[in-house]
Amino acid sequence: MHPETYLALHHARTAELQAQAEAHRLAAEAKPSHELRTRLGWTLVEVGLRLAAAPNGPKPAVA
């Protein structure tokens, strides 16, 4: 292989790896936080438990 060809392939591969690293960094920054999802989930669980434990809740309609 000619040195110029090897050097050109090396530069192309280097640029490709740098682009992949930049894309991975941007994707990692844009990943949504699981903290909000977790808080919302536990809040819904708490609301559900309060509704289930309410003694004076609405009575189901009997047909």
N, CA and C of each residue as an Amber inpcrd file, in Angstrom:
protein
   189
   0.8580000  -1.1710000   0.0000000   0.0000000   0.0000000   0.0000000
   0.9040000   1.2330000   0.0000000   0.5310000   2.1940000  -0.8000000
   1.3110000   3.4230000  -0.8840000   1.1570000   4.2270000   0.3990000
   2.1820000   4.9140000   0.8200000   2.0900000   5.7080000   2.0570000
   0.9890000   6.7610000   1.9990000   0.7760000   7.3440000   0.8080000
  -0.2680000   8.3710000   0.7010000  -1.6590000   7.7610000   0.9010000
  -1.8480000   6.5550000   0.3810000  -3.1330000   5.8780000   0.5330000
  -3.3700000   5.5320000   1.9940000  -2.3470000   5.0010000   2.6440000
  -2.4660000   4.6580000   4.0550000  -2.7850000   5.8990000   4.8810000
  -2.0940000   6.9930000   4.5960000  -2.3200000   8.2380000   5.3310000
  -3.7330000   8.7700000   5.0960000  -4.2180000   8.6810000   3.8550000
  -5.5700000   9.1470000   3.5430000  -6.6080000   8.2950000   4.2850000
  -6.3960000   6.9670000   4.3050000  -7.3220000   6.0900000   5.0300000
  -7.2830000   6.3700000   6.5340000  -6.0850000   6.6250000   7.0340000
  -5.9410000   6.9300000   8.4580000  -6.6960000   8.2050000   8.8150000
  -6.5560000   9.2400000   7.9940000  -7.2550000  10.5010000   8.2650000
  -8.7710000  10.3290000   8.1490000  -9.2140000   9.5310000   7.1830000
 -10.6560000   9.3060000   7.0210000 -11.2110000   8.5660000   8.2360000
 -10.4830000   7.5480000   8.6920000 -10.9480000   6.7770000   9.8560000
 -10.9380000   7.6390000  11.1190000  -9.9240000   8.4750000  11.2600000
  -9.8460000   9.3720000  12.4090000 -11.0380000  10.3270000  12.4270000
 -11.3620000  10.8900000  11.2770000 -12.5020000  11.8050000  11.1940000
 -13.8070000  11.0700000  11.5110000 -13.9230000   9.8180000  11.0360000
 -15.1210000   9.0300000  11.3070000 -15.2710000   8.7380000  12.8000000
 -14.1780000   8.3650000  13.4470000 -14.2310000   8.0910000  14.8830000
 -14.5440000   9.3490000  15.6810000 -13.9950000  10.4780000  15.2820000
 -14.2900000  11.7270000  15.9840000 -15.7550000  12.1100000  15.8170000
 -16.3180000  11.8840000  14.6290000 -17.7340000  12.1820000  14.4040000
 -18.6120000  11.2680000  15.2580000 -18.2440000   9.9920000  15.3570000
 -19.0110000   9.0730000  16.1920000 -18.9390000   9.4650000  17.6620000
 -17.7540000   9.8900000  18.1020000 -17.5970000  10.3070000  19.4970000
 -18.4370000  11.5490000  19.7830000 -18.4650000  12.4800000  18.8650000
 -19.2610000  13.6980000  19.0400000 -20.7520000  13.3540000  19.0590000
 -21.1880000  12.4520000  18.1810000 -22.5950000  12.0500000  18.1600000
 -22.9670000  11.3460000  19.4610000 -22.0760000  10.5240000  19.9740000
 -22.3450000   9.8310000  21.2370000 -22.4200000  10.8280000  22.3910000
 -21.5370000  11.8070000  22.4060000 -21.5460000  12.8260000  23.4620000
 -22.8460000  13.6190000  23.4230000 -23.2760000  14.0100000  22.2280000
 -24.5200000  14.7710000  22.1020000 -25.7280000  13.9290000  22.5150000
 -25.7300000  12.6500000  22.1560000 -26.8430000  11.7770000  22.5320000
 -26.8860000  11.5760000  24.0430000 -25.7250000  11.4770000  24.6690000
 -25.6830000  11.2950000  26.1230000 -26.1880000  12.5370000  26.8430000
 -25.9030000  13.7060000  26.2980000 -26.3830000  14.9540000  26.9170000
 -27.8830000  15.1040000  26.7470000 -28.4260000  14.6150000  25.6340000
 -29.8450000  14.7990000  25.3390000 -30.7180000  13.7340000  25.9920000
 -30.1250000  12.7110000  26.5840000 -30.8990000  11.6290000  27.1990000
 -31.7410000  12.1910000  28.3470000 -33.0370000  11.8930000  28.3430000
 -33.8920000  12.4230000  29.4070000 -33.5240000  11.8320000  30.7650000
 -33.7440000  12.6190000  31.7650000 -33.4470000  12.1910000  33.1200000
 -34.5230000  11.2310000  33.6120000 -34.1110000  10.1960000  34.3030000
 -35.0610000   9.2330000  34.8530000 -35.6380000   9.7280000  36.1780000
 -35.0450000  10.7840000  36.7260000 -35.5050000  11.2880000  38.0140000
 -36.9490000  11.7780000  37.9310000 -37.2810000  12.5140000  36.9020000
 -38.6380000  13.0330000  36.7580000 -39.6370000  11.8890000  36.5880000
 -39.2810000  10.8980000  35.7860000 -40.1670000   9.7580000  35.5680000
 -40.3960000   8.9920000  36.8720000 -39.3530000   8.8430000  37.6520000
 -39.4670000   8.1310000  38.9220000 -40.3500000   8.8960000  39.8970000
 -40.1360000  10.2130000  39.9930000 -40.9660000  11.0220000  40.8960000
 -42.4280000  10.9700000  40.4950000 -42.6980000  11.0770000  39.1900000
 -44.0770000  11.0350000  38.7110000 -44.7080000   9.6830000  39.0180000
 -43.9570000   8.6150000  38.8150000 -44.4830000   7.2780000  39.0970000
 -44.8610000   7.1070000  40.5540000 -43.9790000   7.5170000  41.4480000
 -44.2800000   7.3760000  42.8810000 -45.4210000   8.2830000  43.3080000
 -45.5410000   9.4410000  42.6870000 -46.6730000  10.3280000  42.9950000
 -47.9850000   9.6680000  42.5820000 -47.9960000   9.0290000  41.4120000
 -49.2060000   8.3370000  40.9790000 -49.5350000   7.1590000  41.8960000
 -48.5280000   6.4630000  42.3580000 -48.7580000   5.3630000  43.3070000
 -49.3670000   5.9090000  44.5890000 -48.8440000   7.0170000  45.0890000
 -49.3680000   7.6050000  46.3220000 -50.8200000   8.0430000  46.1470000
 -51.1230000   8.6750000  45.0260000 -52.5030000   9.1080000  44.7700000
 -53.4220000   7.8940000  44.6920000 -52.9740000   6.8350000  44.0210000
 -53.7840000   5.6260000  43.9210000 -54.0400000   4.9960000  45.2780000
 -53.0220000   4.9610000  46.1200000 -53.2060000   4.3990000  47.4560000
 -54.1670000   5.2340000  48.2940000 -54.0760000   6.5450000  48.1540000
 -55.0070000   7.4010000  48.9010000 -56.4390000   7.1910000  48.4230000
 -56.6250000   7.0470000  47.1160000 -57.9790000   6.8220000  46.5960000
 -58.5150000   5.4670000  47.0390000 -57.6650000   4.4660000  47.0780000
 -58.1010000   3.1280000  47.4810000 -58.4220000   3.0700000  48.9650000
 -57.7550000   3.8860000  49.7690000 -57.9580000   3.8550000  51.2100000
 -59.0480000   4.8180000  51.6820000 -59.5750000   5.6200000  50.8030000
 -60.6030000   6.5990000  51.1840000 -61.8860000   5.8820000  51.5860000
 -62.3090000   6.0010000  52.8540000 -63.5090000   5.2810000  53.3050000
 -64.7950000   5.8880000  52.7810000 -64.8250000   7.1620000  52.5060000
 -66.0530000   7.8370000  52.0850000 -66.0190000   8.1460000  50.5940000
 -65.4680000   7.2500000  49.8320000 -65.3990000   7.4540000  48.3940000
 -66.7420000   7.2750000  47.7420000 -66.8560000   7.5680000  46.4960000
 -68.1500000   7.3920000  45.8140000 -68.5360000   5.9160000  45.7420000
 -69.8170000   5.6800000  45.9260000 -70.3340000   4.3180000  45.9130000
 -70.5620000   3.9030000  44.4570000 -70.2420000   2.6720000  44.1130000
 -70.4690000   2.2380000  42.7290000 -71.9670000   2.1590000  42.4380000
 -72.3330000   2.4980000  41.2400000 -73.7490000   2.4540000  40.8170000
 -74.1400000   0.9960000  40.5910000 -75.3010000   0.6280000  41.1400000
 -75.7980000  -0.7350000  40.9680000 -77.0090000  -0.6460000  40.0460000
 -76.9860000  -1.4380000  39.0020000 -78.0960000  -1.3790000  38.0410000
 -79.1830000  -2.3620000  38.3940000
